[in-house]
Amino acid sequence: MYAYPMNDRLAKLQKILAMDPNDTFVLYGIGQEHLRAGDHAKAIEMFEATLKVDPAYCYAYYFKARSQHASGDLAAARLTVQAGLQAAHKAGDQKAAGELSTLQIELAEAR
C-alpha cells in the first residue's frame, strides 16, 4: 500500500518538522502516522499540537476525537467533537462539520 515503511514516513515527517515546528500539515501528518500505528496517546498529542498552531484545522479535531475514543476516553472525545463543530462552523467548513456531526452521533450512541 505504501512505498516505504511507516517508520520511514514518520522519520521523514519529523525531519521536516524540525525545520518548521509550526507546520500544521506536518504535525497533522505525524498524528496520522501515530494513529495508523495504534499509538493513540502520541496521535492525540500531535493533533493537539496541530490545533495549538491552528485552531481551525478541523480534521485534527475529528481524528483527535477518534483517537480519544479508541483510547477509551469517550467523554473527552465528545468534548473534542463539540469544539471541532464550533471551529468548523466558524471556518465555514461544511464538509468537516458534516463529518464531525456524524461522529457526534456515533459517539452519542457509544458506551
Contacts in CASP RR format, 6 or more apart in sequence:
PFRMAT RR
TARGET T0000
AUTHOR 0000-0000-0000
METHOD contacts of the structure
MODEL  1
MYAYPMNDRLAKLQKILAMDPNDTFVLYGIGQEHLRAGDHAKAIEMFEAT
LKVDPAYCYAYYFKARSQHASGDLAAARLTVQAGLQAAHKAGDQKAAGEL
STLQIELAEAR
2 9 0 8 1.000
6 33 0 8 1.000
6 36 0 8 1.000
6 37 0 8 1.000
9 33 0 8 1.000
10 30 0 8 1.000
10 33 0 8 1.000
10 34 0 8 1.000
13 26 0 8 1.000
13 29 0 8 1.000
13 30 0 8 1.000
13 33 0 8 1.000
14 30 0 8 1.000
16 23 0 8 1.000
16 26 0 8 1.000
17 23 0 8 1.000
17 26 0 8 1.000
17 27 0 8 1.000
17 30 0 8 1.000
20 26 0 8 1.000
22 53 0 8 1.000
24 50 0 8 1.000
24 53 0 8 1.000
24 54 0 8 1.000
24 57 0 8 1.000
24 60 0 8 1.000
27 46 0 8 1.000
27 49 0 8 1.000
27 50 0 8 1.000
27 53 0 8 1.000
28 46 0 8 1.000
28 47 0 8 1.000
28 50 0 8 1.000
28 57 0 8 1.000
28 59 0 8 1.000
28 60 0 8 1.000
29 46 0 8 1.000
30 46 0 8 1.000
31 42 0 8 1.000
31 43 0 8 1.000
31 46 0 8 1.000
31 47 0 8 1.000
31 50 0 8 1.000
31 63 0 8 1.000
32 43 0 8 1.000
32 63 0 8 1.000
34 40 0 8 1.000
34 42 0 8 1.000
34 43 0 8 1.000
34 45 0 8 1.000
34 46 0 8 1.000
35 43 0 8 1.000
35 63 0 8 1.000
35 66 0 8 1.000
35 67 0 8 1.000
38 70 0 8 1.000
40 67 0 8 1.000
40 68 0 8 1.000
40 70 0 8 1.000
40 71 0 8 1.000
41 71 0 8 1.000
43 63 0 8 1.000
43 64 0 8 1.000
43 67 0 8 1.000
44 64 0 8 1.000
44 67 0 8 1.000
44 68 0 8 1.000
44 71 0 8 1.000
47 60 0 8 1.000
47 61 0 8 1.000
47 63 0 8 1.000
47 64 0 8 1.000
47 67 0 8 1.000
48 64 0 8 1.000
50 57 0 8 1.000
50 60 0 8 1.000
51 57 0 8 1.000
51 60 0 8 1.000
51 61 0 8 1.000
51 64 0 8 1.000
54 60 0 8 1.000
55 87 0 8 1.000
56 87 0 8 1.000
56 90 0 8 1.000
56 91 0 8 1.000
56 93 0 8 1.000
58 84 0 8 1.000
58 87 0 8 1.000
58 88 0 8 1.000
58 91 0 8 1.000
58 93 0 8 1.000
58 96 0 8 1.000
58 97 0 8 1.000
58 100 0 8 1.000
59 96 0 8 1.000
59 99 0 8 1.000
61 80 0 8 1.000
61 81 0 8 1.000
61 83 0 8 1.000
61 84 0 8 1.000
61 87 0 8 1.000
61 88 0 8 1.000
61 96 0 8 1.000
61 100 0 8 1.000
62 81 0 8 1.000
62 84 0 8 1.000
62 96 0 8 1.000
62 99 0 8 1.000
62 100 0 8 1.000
62 103 0 8 1.000
64 80 0 8 1.000
65 77 0 8 1.000
65 78 0 8 1.000
65 80 0 8 1.000
65 81 0 8 1.000
65 100 0 8 1.000
65 103 0 8 1.000
65 107 0 8 1.000
66 77 0 8 1.000
66 103 0 8 1.000
68 74 0 8 1.000
68 76 0 8 1.000
68 77 0 8 1.000
68 80 0 8 1.000
69 77 0 8 1.000
69 107 0 8 1.000
69 110 0 8 1.000
74 107 0 8 1.000
74 110 0 8 1.000
74 111 0 8 1.000
77 107 0 8 1.000
78 104 0 8 1.000
78 107 0 8 1.000
78 108 0 8 1.000
81 100 0 8 1.000
81 103 0 8 1.000
81 104 0 8 1.000
81 107 0 8 1.000
82 104 0 8 1.000
84 96 0 8 1.000
84 100 0 8 1.000
85 97 0 8 1.000
85 100 0 8 1.000
85 101 0 8 1.000
85 104 0 8 1.000
87 93 0 8 1.000
88 94 0 8 1.000
88 96 0 8 1.000
88 97 0 8 1.000
88 98 0 8 1.000
88 100 0 8 1.000
89 97 0 8 1.000
END
